[in-house]
Amino acid sequence: MLGLLSALPPLAIDMGLPAIPALESAFHIDIGVATRTLTVFLLGFSVGPILFGPLSDRYGRKPVLLLGLGLFSLISLACACAGQISSLLLLRLLQGIAAGAAAALPAAIVRDVFTGHAALSRQSYVALVNAVAPLVAPLLGAGLLAFGNWRLIYGCLGVIGLLLLVLSALGYAETRPRQATAQNIFSAAISAYGQVLRNKHYLVHAGLLAASFGTMFAYITGSSAVFIDLLGVSSGAYGALFALTAAGTIAGATAGAKLAHRWDADLLLAGAVMASAVVCGTLLTASLCKVHSVAVVTVCVLLSNVCAGIVMPNATHQALATVGNVAGSAAALLRSIQMLAGASAGALIGLFAGNQLAVMAAVMVFYSVLGLLLLGLRRAFAHAGTANEWFV
């Protein structure tokens, strides 16, 4: 169920992709305005986890989760009834904020219940379901459009939210550790985020998660220009290649979950970070040597995504391992940092023109090298002393 909860935000983003042309027709707008339905959702989504995390630490995971899912469902149904594009944009912003509950809490719940290898394995399975959602969502959205208009997509999101609300209400027992609740919510939030930001162990692993996601998102942003414009593949072939490379993340998450019981988590993390840097460096070298090959790009990106599938749940698990009773706030901030890394990778891709393969590969190398630097910093902190000395 935690995987389904974490998959709700990508469903809300990607199910609407096939409906963008329909929005243009329905509201007589251009594509730039239509795509703002994605932008405002992401804006709200970047804020939502930061709001819901401290609430879950104070009032418990379950009531905050149910609140977020209830709001998400109602707002999704309101989106389906929107009569103007301005109303839809406002509702999508609010929908993104509500989706923050589903984004922030699964990692915190895993942290509440499991420790060690078991926690890493559960985080990997959550990441696996989360990785499948972007593959399925556009197909689901296109299928709904075959039976109705764009409003049906938002109605379906509302129904999905309601189903998750019922499942969570009936099947989830509160997992937040018992603690005193004397502080008001504002001072509690400031205290929680201050505690998290003083934790070097958390910050290093949050950085590793962000670097891995930035590497992956650089590919997501630049892939259409590389495959369609530079390499000349058809849009249908591009969809198939994108699905193939995205499957690398699923393979990595699956492998990470299996290997978590056999290999040391630190060894898995370090190996995947270093392998990612090698693969991204190979892709950049090929692009600079003007080796413009669909096979080379596909293989390199596939392997890079396998590494990301191993790194991200591992880094998530290790980041949350030492945050104590502020796991909800820590998980929320972790998700926001991850999204910021993705947004910055997309912005870097957009800054440069020319050989789009070289640009994409260079940004991927930038984030993979950042991962190596953080890995070195992590090792330096570990050698400096005990776990308690990881705190400022």
C-alpha positions, 0 to 999 in steps of 0.5 A: 500500500505504501508503494501505491501511496507514493505512486499517486503524485506521478499518476497525477502528473503523467495521466494528464500528459495525453490530455494537454491537446484536449485542454487547448481545444476545450479552453481555446488556449495555446500549449504553453498555457495548457502545460501550466497545469503540470507546472502549478501541480509541481509547484504545489507538490514541492510545498506539500511535503514540507507542510505535511511532514511536521503535521505528521510528526505532531498529530500522527501519520494516519490522520495527516495521511487521511486528510491529504488523501481526502483533500486530493480526492475532492480537489481532483473531482473539482478539477473535473468540473472546472469551467475555466483554465484559471480555475483549473490552474488554481485547483491543480496547485491545491491538488499538488499541495494535497498530494504532498501527504502521499509523497512525504509519508510512505518513507516516514512510515517505513522508518517508523516500522522497520530498521536495518536491511528490512527497512532498506528492502521496504524502501526499495519496493516502494521505489519499485512501485513508484518507478512503474507509475510514470510508465503506466500513467500516460497509457491510462490517461490515453485510454480514458480519453478514448472513452471520454474527455479530459475531465474523465482523467481528473475524475479517475484521479479523484476515485483513485484518491478515494480508494486509497483513502478507504484502504488507508483508513481500514488497513493502516494502524498509526506508526508514529512513535509516542512523544510529547506534544506540548509545542505548537505546530509552528515552533515544532516545525522550526525545531524539527527542520532545524534538527534535520538540517543539523544532521550531517548524516541526513544531509549527505544522504539527501545530497546523494539522493538528489544527485542520483535523481538529478542524473535521471531527470537530466535524461528525462528532460533531454531525451525527446530532443536527443532521440527524436530531433538528433537521432531521428527516431519516430515518436512511437519508437521514442515511447518504446525506448523511453519505457525501456530505459525507465525500466532500468530504474525498476530493475535497479530497485528490484536488485537493490531490494534483493541484494539488501539482505546479502550485501552491506548497504554502504557497499551497494550505495558506493558501488552504484554511485561510482558505476553511474559516474563511469556510465555517464562519463562514457556517454559524454565521451561518446557524444563528444566523439560524435558517436550518435548511436541509438544503441549507445545512448539507450544502453548507457542511460539504461545502466545509469537508471539501474544505478539510480534505482539502487541509489535512491531507496538506499540513500532514502533509508540511510538519510532517515535512519538517524532522524529520531522522532522527526522522521515525517519532517525529514522525509518531507524535506527529502522529497522536496530536495529531490524535486529541487534537484530534478528542477535544476537538472531540467533548467540546466538542460534548457540553458544550453543549445547545440549538440543536445546529446552532449548537453544531456550527457554533460548535465548527467556527468555533473550530477554523477560527479556531485554524487562522487564528491558526496560519497567522499564527504560521507567517507570522511565524516564516517572516519571522523568518529562515531555516528553521534559525531555526524551531528553539528 
